[in-house]
């Protein structure tokens, strides 16, 4: 009993720090409240994130703010068509004596203190690079220089170029499934936020914006312990568990669950995905969302609020519909909500 009470009290204190962490990021990134909340959920669920958005909407500023608020280091690589796996692990240069040298990359040098690794335009990199990234994401480790480097605090954030298609490679299903969430970041719709972004010189000075964020608002070294405590403490009722399993059945076989879409044949729509790992990730995210809302139990809104970001990229549809992007999957998710009774 005492141990449970202590854990609950600590989680309440950690929650206040997590909300402060959110507010600090909001000092540098305005008009993106939902995106910041979803990233916060990912941080405390220890999940990797794929962020999509137009050029210049503030994705890098967001991630640098997250890194500063966590108090750790920040590493970034740029995806290019000629990139190879070694480019992430090795740094080559000519020494003063004119001889070539090979040393660990910045990512390896920061391994022990790196909470945020940003892979910009991941779909410009070749599948061989994706394979290395998969190990880094799944095991938080990499082998180089005859040793294994461990990344105890690492979370990978990647950006995918959705505008240009030349010299890009589609991410394989296994790579997309490793991302805990796919989050869309668009320009803010609020007129006041738009006015500030365009006319306030402060928002053209990224370094100045980052100075607004208090470093170490939530120590990155505490995140793993908090994440475990959240998952062990936030409860799910029998009704919520039946609800999640019903949503799963409706995703896998929408026709048998009474799901219908006016212009789509749902009988042959879904070809794969929605794996147990995906549903476990959904519940993991929902528990963090409940904790941030100040609850120690799940409610249906916790599931619904993170459902599309966690599940949509894990559902693979007929190729003819896949050509239209995620539209069919998002419509399917909403139809599944409508067809599944809420407890």
Secondary structure, 3 states (H helix, E strand, C coil): CHHHHHHHHHHHHHHHHHHHHHHHHHHHCCCCHHHHHHHHHHHHHCCEEEEECCCCCCHHHHHHHHHHHHCCEEEEEECCCCCCCHHHHEEEEECCCCCEEEEECHHHHCHHHEEEEEEECHHHCCHHHHHHHHHHHHHCEEEECCEEEECCCCEEEEEECCCCCCCCCCCCHHHHHHEEEEEECCCCCCHHHHHHHHHCHHHHCHHHHHHHCCCCCCCHHHHHHHHHHHHHHCECCHHHHHHHHHHHHHHHCCCCCCCCECCECHHHCEEEECCHHHHHHHHHHHHHHHHHCCCCECCHHHHHHHHHHHHHHHEEECHHHHCCCCHHHHHHHHHHHHHCCCC
